[in-house]
Amino acid sequence: VQLQASGGGLVQAGGSLRLSCAASGRTFKDYTLGWFRQAPGKEREFVAAITWSGGTTYYADSVKGRFTISGDNAKNTVYLQMNSLKPEDTAVYYCAADFLDPQGWAYYHGMDYWGKGTLVTVSS
């Protein structure tokens, strides 16, 4: 199983970025896919998650209203559209996959599958 994250980079505060997570190696039909992030010196934290069907999403309070998670089943890819970025959004962003429902991702971080991270840097 591979989760390949991409789309990170350097952006000014107030700007936007779109992260992609391409999934391969198995069917993810009953899975939830999502994103975590880890800032320097801080613990990994939940960002957003979506069921493979796309019917249910869940967001951390810190990104609600600014970030949007979506999926393209035909491309086996999940996206994280990040708008109104703030310097505190600077982190390595990781995509992950697990059977757990999206709301559970806020409390449990031992997901079945992880991708390598992509760095997002927001300058002030």
Phi, psi and chi 1 to 4 in degrees:
 res  aa     phi    psi   chi1   chi2   chi3   chi4
   1 VAL       -  134.7  173.3      -      -      -
   2 GLN  -130.3  135.1  -93.3 -159.5  -37.9      -
   3 LEU  -121.3  112.0  -60.8  175.0      -      -
   4 GLN  -108.0  109.6 -176.0   65.5   48.4      -
   5 ALA   -92.1  144.1      -      -      -      -
   6 SER  -153.6  169.6   61.2      -      -      -
   7 GLY   106.7   -3.7      -      -      -      -
   8 GLY   -70.0  168.8      -      -      -      -
   9 GLY   168.0 -167.5      -      -      -      -
  10 LEU  -104.0  130.3  173.1   63.7      -      -
  11 VAL  -143.2  151.9   63.4      -      -      -
  12 GLN   -80.3  155.4  -73.9 -170.2  -31.7      -
  13 ALA   -55.6  137.3      -      -      -      -
  14 GLY    92.5  -11.2      -      -      -      -
  15 GLY   -84.5 -173.3      -      -      -      -
  16 SER  -132.8  152.3  -60.9      -      -      -
  17 LEU  -144.7  153.9  -81.7  175.7      -      -
  18 ARG  -123.8  120.1 -171.4  177.4   79.7  157.6
  19 LEU   -92.3  147.4  -55.4 -176.5      -      -
  20 SER  -123.5  147.3  -59.7      -      -      -
  21 CYS  -132.9  106.7  176.2      -      -      -
  22 ALA   -91.5  123.7      -      -      -      -
  23 ALA  -105.8  138.9      -      -      -      -
  24 SER  -152.4  164.0   62.6      -      -      -
  25 GLY   103.6  -12.8      -      -      -      -
  26 ARG  -166.8  170.8   63.2  159.6  -63.3  143.3
  27 THR   -82.3  136.3  177.3      -      -      -
  28 PHE  -109.3   24.0  -70.7   92.2      -      -
  29 LYS   -53.8  -42.0  177.7  177.2  173.1  -68.9
  30 ASP  -102.5   15.0  -63.4  -41.5      -      -
  31 TYR   -95.5  162.6  -88.0   72.7      -      -
  32 THR  -108.4  136.5  -65.7      -      -      -
  33 LEU  -117.8  151.7  -81.7   78.7      -      -
  34 GLY  -169.6 -169.2      -      -      -      -
  35 TRP  -131.3  140.9  -63.6   88.4      -      -
  36 PHE  -121.0  167.5  -70.6   83.5      -      -
  37 ARG  -144.3  154.3   66.6 -174.2 -178.6 -174.0
  38 GLN  -137.6  115.7 -171.8  166.0   18.4      -
  39 ALA   -87.2  158.0      -      -      -      -
  40 PRO   -55.9  127.8  -25.8   34.5      -      -
  41 GLY    77.2    5.7      -      -      -      -
  42 LYS  -121.9  163.9  -66.0 -171.0  176.1 -178.9
  43 GLU   -77.2  156.9  -66.9 -172.5   -7.3      -
  44 ARG   -65.1  138.2 -170.6  173.3  -65.2 -175.1
  45 GLU  -131.4  151.3   64.8  173.6   -3.0      -
  46 PHE   -70.3  143.4  165.5   72.0      -      -
  47 VAL  -116.7  -60.1  176.6      -      -      -
  48 ALA  -161.8  155.1      -      -      -      -
  49 ALA  -147.8  155.7      -      -      -      -
  50 ILE  -146.6  140.0 -175.0  169.7      -      -
  51 THR   -71.7  153.2   52.2      -      -      -
  52 TRP   -59.4  -32.5 -170.8 -111.5      -      -
  53 SER   -70.7  -17.0   65.7      -      -      -
  54 GLY    84.0    2.1      -      -      -      -
  55 GLY   -78.2  -22.9      -      -      -      -
  56 THR  -132.4  131.6  -57.3      -      -      -
  57 THR  -127.4  160.0   58.5      -      -      -
  58 TYR  -151.6  141.3 -165.9   70.7      -      -
  59 TYR  -129.7  149.9  -62.7   89.5      -      -
  60 ALA   -68.8  147.5      -      -      -      -
  61 ASP   -57.9  -33.2  -72.3  -17.9      -      -
  62 SER   -67.6  -18.0   58.9      -      -      -
  63 VAL  -118.2   -6.4  -53.5      -      -      -
  64 LYS   -59.5  132.4 -153.8  172.1  -68.1 -177.4
  65 GLY    89.0  -14.4      -      -      -      -
  66 ARG  -113.9  -35.1  -60.0 -172.3  -61.6  122.3
  67 PHE  -107.3  146.7  -68.9   10.6      -      -
  68 THR  -133.1  126.9  -58.3      -      -      -
  69 ILE  -101.6  139.9 -170.4  168.5      -      -
  70 SER  -150.1  167.9   62.5      -      -      -
  71 GLY  -137.9  153.6      -      -      -      -
  72 ASP  -126.3   99.1 -175.7  -23.9      -      -
  73 ASN   -62.7  -34.7  -71.2   -0.9      -      -
  74 ALA   -63.2  -30.2      -      -      -      -
  75 LYS  -102.0    1.4  -64.7 -177.4  178.1 -179.7
  76 ASN    51.6   43.8  -82.2    3.6      -      -
  77 THR  -133.0  139.6  -59.5      -      -      -
  78 VAL  -114.2  141.4  171.6      -      -      -
  79 TYR  -118.7  152.3  -57.0   98.1      -      -
  80 LEU  -129.0  103.9 -174.9   68.0      -      -
  81 GLN   -85.0  120.1  178.0   66.0   42.8      -
  82 MET  -115.0  114.9  -54.3 -174.4  -65.3      -
  83 ASN  -115.0  164.9  -61.7  -30.9      -      -
  84 SER    48.9   48.3  -58.0      -      -      -
  85 LEU   -64.9  146.4  -77.7  161.5      -      -
  86 LYS  -121.2  156.6  -55.0  175.0 -178.9  179.6
  87 PRO   -55.3  -32.9  -30.0   37.2      -      -
  88 GLU   -71.4   -5.5   51.0  -97.4   44.6      -
  89 ASP   -83.8   -6.0  -66.5  -42.6      -      -
  90 THR   -61.2  124.4  -66.2      -      -      -
  91 ALA  -177.9  168.6      -      -      -      -
  92 VAL   -88.1  126.9  176.6      -      -      -
  93 TYR  -102.1  130.7  -76.3   70.6      -      -
  94 TYR  -118.4  135.4  -61.1   89.0      -      -
  95 CYS   -95.6  154.6   63.0      -      -      -
  96 ALA  -149.9  164.7      -      -      -      -
  97 ALA  -140.6  141.4      -      -      -      -
  98 ASP  -162.7  159.9 -164.3   88.7      -      -
  99 PHE   -71.6  -21.4  -84.4  121.4      -      -
 100 LEU   -59.2  140.5 -170.2   65.1      -      -
 101 ASP   -64.5  154.7   62.0  -85.2      -      -
 102 PRO   -54.5  -39.7  -30.5   37.9      -      -
 103 GLN   -62.2  -31.9  -68.3   89.4  -27.2      -
 104 GLY   -68.6  -21.3      -      -      -      -
 105 TRP   -64.6  -21.7  -77.6   48.7      -      -
 106 ALA   -70.2  -19.3      -      -      -      -
 107 TYR  -117.7  -21.3  -51.5  102.3      -      -
 108 TYR  -123.7  127.3  177.1   73.5      -      -
 109 HIS  -118.4   11.1  -65.2 -178.4      -      -
 110 GLY   -91.9   58.6      -      -      -      -
 111 MET   -65.4  156.3  -81.8   44.3 -146.6      -
 112 ASP   -64.5  -42.7  -74.7  -13.3      -      -
 113 TYR  -131.5  141.9  -57.3  108.5      -      -
 114 TRP  -131.3  145.6  -70.0   91.1      -      -
 115 GLY  -100.0  168.4      -      -      -      -
 116 LYS   -72.8  151.9  -67.0 -177.5 -179.9  179.3
 117 GLY   -79.8  164.8      -      -      -      -
 118 THR  -128.5  133.0 -175.5      -      -      -
 119 LEU   -85.1  129.8  176.3   62.3      -      -
 120 VAL  -115.5  123.5  172.4      -      -      -
 121 THR  -122.0  123.4  -56.3      -      -      -
 122 VAL  -113.3  116.9 -176.1      -      -      -
 123 SER   -92.0  149.0   63.0      -      -      -
 124 SER   -89.9      -   56.8      -      -      -
